[in-house]
Amino acid sequence: MTTVAFDGTTLAADKLMGGRHTVCKIFQITEHLWFAGAGDYCQIVEVAEWLKAGSPADDKPTVDGDSDYLLIDRGKPYWLTVPYLRKVKINEKLAALGSGSMYALGAMAAGADARAAVKIASSLDPNTGKGITVIKVRP
């Protein structure tokens, strides 16, 4: 699947897709809006494109429970619900999703930043790897 982590200022994600390919799982939607996903990469790309198009209600992509989505809007984390793609605020400062999310959350709770958390997750989760994309998020 993947690991995406957010520590309040940094958004990080591994690059492994399909067990062999390298991709970017973080997308800049606007100057202050970032999107990342874990799971079915085709769905992740479709949701990113839908967000870039302004989230038109009549053109919402079909998604299923095989993927998770995280939005960072002006430095605040939000989940996008599946299958409705509704924005739900996360009250905690730290957020993670994907198959390595528990490793990443544990690492961040112990003081690691998001990049280090994804690196730690990649050493423990066989579905996380191939490098890390890191974005500094501005509020």
Helices and strands as residue ranges (DSSP letters): E 3-6, E 10-14, E 16-17, E 21-22, E 26-30, E 33-38, H 41-52, G 57-59, E 68-73, E 76-80, E 87-89, E 95-98, H 101-109, H 114-124, E 132-136
